[in-house]
Amino acid sequence: MATPDEHPSSNGDGLPRPEPDPELLDELSAIAHEDPPLLFAIYGTYRRDPTIPILGWGIEFPTGGTLYRSAYDRTIHSSDTAERVLEVQSIIGHVRLTWLNA
């Protein structure tokens, strides 16, 4: 169990940390809603056996970077773009990319 000094709301001296500026939180909320990440899916079949499906979902961040998770083997990949994830998945399968919130 964490001691009070290890808790994220503490500044190490046992006193609570100050609350964040409400205006800053409002500004961050606006940015989060104005420029949200894009969701995508990659799907297809394996080259070695076209009866075995490939399926996974990813998120491409507006500030750069992409995360992709395979539905079947639960692996997680990171890359620069969704298109790059598609290129890598194309090595093992006949795959397609679709944007889910575009």
C-alpha positions in Angstrom: 0.0 0.0 0.0 1.3 3.5 -0.8 2.2 5.8 1.9 0.6 9.3 1.9 3.9 10.8 0.5 3.8 8.4 -2.5 0.3 9.3 -3.5 0.1 11.5 -6.7 -2.0 14.1 -4.9 0.8 14.7 -2.4 3.8 16.9 -2.9 6.0 14.9 -0.5 5.4 16.9 2.7 2.1 15.3 3.5 0.2 18.4 2.3 -2.3 18.1 -0.6 -1.2 19.6 -3.9 -2.9 22.8 -5.1 -5.9 22.4 -7.4 -5.2 23.1 -11.2 -6.3 26.4 -12.7 -9.9 26.0 -14.0 -9.2 28.1 -17.0 -6.3 25.8 -18.0 -8.6 22.8 -17.7 -11.2 24.5 -19.9 -8.5 25.3 -22.5 -7.2 21.7 -22.5 -10.8 20.4 -22.8 -11.4 22.6 -25.8 -8.1 21.4 -27.5 -9.1 17.7 -26.7 -12.4 18.2 -28.5 -11.1 20.3 -31.4 -8.4 17.9 -32.5 -9.2 14.4 -31.3 -7.3 11.3 -32.4 -8.5 9.3 -35.4 -9.7 5.8 -35.0 -9.0 3.1 -37.6 -9.2 -0.6 -38.2 -7.0 -2.9 -40.3 -8.6 -6.1 -41.5 -7.9 -8.9 -44.0 -6.5 -12.4 -44.0 -3.1 -14.0 -43.7 -1.1 -14.6 -46.9 -0.1 -18.1 -45.8 -3.7 -19.1 -45.1 -6.5 -16.8 -46.4 -9.0 -18.5 -44.1 -7.5 -17.0 -41.0 -8.6 -13.4 -40.3 -6.5 -10.4 -39.4 -8.3 -7.7 -37.5 -7.2 -4.9 -35.2 -8.0 -1.3 -34.2 -5.8 1.7 -33.8 -5.6 5.3 -32.8 -3.6 8.0 -34.6 -2.8 11.0 -32.5 -2.9 14.5 -33.9 0.4 15.3 -32.3 2.0 12.3 -34.0 2.2 8.6 -33.4 -0.1 5.7 -33.7 -1.0 2.7 -31.5 -2.5 -0.5 -33.0 -3.8 -3.6 -31.2 -4.5 -6.9 -32.8 -7.9 -8.5 -31.9 -6.7 -12.1 -32.0 -3.2 -12.2 -30.6 -3.5 -9.1 -28.5 -0.2 -7.6 -29.6 0.3 -3.9 -29.5 2.3 -2.0 -32.1 3.4 1.6 -32.3 4.3 3.5 -35.4 4.4 7.0 -36.9 1.1 6.6 -38.9 -1.8 4.2 -39.6 -0.5 3.8 -43.1 2.8 2.6 -41.8 1.0 0.0 -39.6 -0.8 -1.1 -42.8 2.5 -1.5 -44.6 3.9 -3.7 -41.8 0.7 -5.8 -41.7 0.9 -6.1 -45.5 4.0 -8.2 -45.0 1.9 -11.0 -43.4 -1.5 -10.5 -44.9 -3.8 -9.2 -47.5 -5.0 -6.2 -45.5 -7.0 -3.0 -45.8 -7.2 0.1 -43.7 -10.5 1.9 -42.9 -10.9 5.1 -40.9 -13.7 4.8 -38.3 -14.4 8.4 -37.5 -13.3 10.2 -40.6 
